Amino acid sequence: MHIRKDDFVVVITGDDKGPEPRKVLRALPEKNKILVEGVNRVYKHLKPSGKNQQGGRLSKEMPISVSNVLLFSPSAGRGVRVGYRFTESGQKERYCKVTGASLGSVGPAKPARVAAKAKG
């Protein structure tokens, strides 16, 4: 999955669609969903109990499909498609398909990638 926790994304479809970037609170790769701050809010109704004497409604975010968002690129200033490439040091990184700018590294460096690049 190309979206991670603490990334900024742009919602491209649904009720919360808009151009402003929003922060990813949690990524759920096994379900291909993410939790985005302020998006897909629902009310959970709470019964009165010993801890919560009054009860009431609690507003919380629910997961949305990762296909409904684009990763926000500061260099492009909008949501963009993401690609992966290896740097000269063997480090895998995400990059913006529009501007080619790096969007951060992914995982540890792999020296085998440096040797493979030198051969071919």
Protein Blocks (a to p, Z undefined) as FASTA:
>chain_A
ZZdehiacddfbdjkbcfbdcddfbdcfknopacdehiaiacddddddfklmngpadddd
ddddfklpccddfklopacdddddddfkopacdddfklopaebdedjadfklmmmmmmZZ
